Amino acid sequence: MRGREAAWDFNVTILDTFDWAAIGNVELLDAGADKLLAHSRYDLRGATSGPGLEFDYWFVATVRQGKIVRGQ
């Protein structure tokens, strides 16, 4: 996906699909130069169907002047 609006729409869709419970451990690691590696775990439940699951999420951010300019 490209662009701020596309990223926002994607995240809103994910948020609306699940009932989010407790956030697990969140780790932020320096990945060198202008990169940041984030790792987090969430307990989720389907908003309409109800099954629970653990969401283990990794995210690499490119940061410039204190702002995320790219997420992977």
C-alpha positions in Angstrom: 0.0 0.0 0.0 1.2 3.5 -0.6 0.3 6.8 1.0 -0.9 8.1 4.3 -4.6 7.6 3.5 -4.2 3.9 2.4 -2.2 3.2 5.6 -4.9 4.8 7.7 -7.7 3.0 5.9 -5.9 -0.4 6.5 -5.4 0.3 10.2 -9.0 1.4 10.7 -10.3 -1.8 9.0 -8.1 -3.9 11.3 -9.3 -2.0 14.4 -12.9 -2.5 13.4 -12.6 -6.2 12.8 -11.5 -7.1 16.3 -12.2 -6.3 19.9 -8.8 -5.5 21.3 -7.8 -6.6 24.7 -4.7 -6.1 26.7 -1.5 -5.1 24.9 1.3 -7.5 25.7 5.0 -6.8 25.9 6.0 -4.0 23.6 9.7 -3.9 22.6 11.4 -1.1 20.7 14.8 -1.8 19.2 17.3 0.4 17.4 17.7 -1.3 14.0 20.5 1.0 12.9 20.7 4.3 11.0 17.2 5.6 10.6 15.3 2.3 11.5 13.3 1.2 14.5 12.0 -2.3 15.1 8.8 -2.7 17.2 7.4 -5.9 18.5 4.1 -6.3 20.3 1.5 -8.9 21.2 -2.2 -8.3 21.4 -5.1 -10.5 22.7 -7.9 -10.2 20.2 -11.4 -11.4 19.8 -13.4 -11.4 16.6 -15.9 -8.4 16.8 -18.8 -10.4 15.3 -17.7 -14.1 15.4 -16.1 -14.1 18.9 -13.1 -16.5 18.6 -10.0 -15.3 20.4 -6.4 -15.2 19.2 -3.0 -13.8 20.0 -1.6 -11.3 17.4 2.2 -11.2 17.4 3.2 -8.1 15.4 6.5 -6.9 14.1 7.0 -3.5 12.5 10.0 -1.8 11.0 9.8 2.0 10.8 12.0 4.3 8.9 12.3 7.5 10.9 13.4 11.0 9.7 13.2 14.1 11.8 11.2 12.3 14.4 8.5 11.1 12.0 7.7 7.7 10.6 8.2 8.0 6.8 7.9 4.3 6.0 6.5 1.3 7.7 7.2 -2.3 6.8 
